[in-house]
Amino acid sequence: MLFMINHQLCKEYPALSPYDIDVKTYASVIDLYCDVRKIQIKTKVNTDDKGEQIIRKKAGDDWF
């Protein structure tokens, strides 16, 4: 599990190396990962299989 967290953090922040994360405490790594996931979920953009953005609109009374 820690390897996956380490991988995600290094993928999100390319300047951060696995060695930098190994020096930090477990609690600080988990806190950093939680903050990163909150931001990712908040700013998530839906994409289709081809990687193109999907624009979703709230359904109204009509179809157009």
URNOR-V400653 format. One record per residue. N is the residue number from 1. D_LAST is the distance of its C-alpha to the last C-alpha in Angstrom with 2 decimals. Layout:
# URNOR-V400653
n=N d_last=D_LAST
n=N d_last=D_LAST
This chain:
# URNOR-V400653
n=1 d_last=46.14
n=2 d_last=47.62
n=3 d_last=47.39
n=4 d_last=43.61
n=5 d_last=43.27
n=6 d_last=45.59
n=7 d_last=43.56
n=8 d_last=40.24
n=9 d_last=41.85
n=10 d_last=43.49
n=11 d_last=40.29
n=12 d_last=38.42
n=13 d_last=41.37
n=14 d_last=43.24
n=15 d_last=46.10
n=16 d_last=46.85
n=17 d_last=49.20
n=18 d_last=50.08
n=19 d_last=53.53
n=20 d_last=52.17
n=21 d_last=50.40
n=22 d_last=53.55
n=23 d_last=55.52
n=24 d_last=53.25
n=25 d_last=53.62
n=26 d_last=51.44
n=27 d_last=50.06
n=28 d_last=49.05
n=29 d_last=47.30
n=30 d_last=45.32
n=31 d_last=44.42
n=32 d_last=43.24
n=33 d_last=41.17
n=34 d_last=39.55
n=35 d_last=38.65
n=36 d_last=37.20
n=37 d_last=35.07
n=38 d_last=33.75
n=39 d_last=32.66
n=40 d_last=31.13
n=41 d_last=29.11
n=42 d_last=28.00
n=43 d_last=26.85
n=44 d_last=25.54
n=45 d_last=22.83
n=46 d_last=21.18
n=47 d_last=22.00
n=48 d_last=21.64
n=49 d_last=24.81
n=50 d_last=25.24
n=51 d_last=25.29
n=52 d_last=22.15
n=53 d_last=20.08
n=54 d_last=16.88
n=55 d_last=14.32
n=56 d_last=12.92
n=57 d_last=10.55
n=58 d_last=11.26
n=59 d_last=9.37
n=60 d_last=8.44
n=61 d_last=8.87
n=62 d_last=5.63
n=63 d_last=3.81
n=64 d_last=0.00
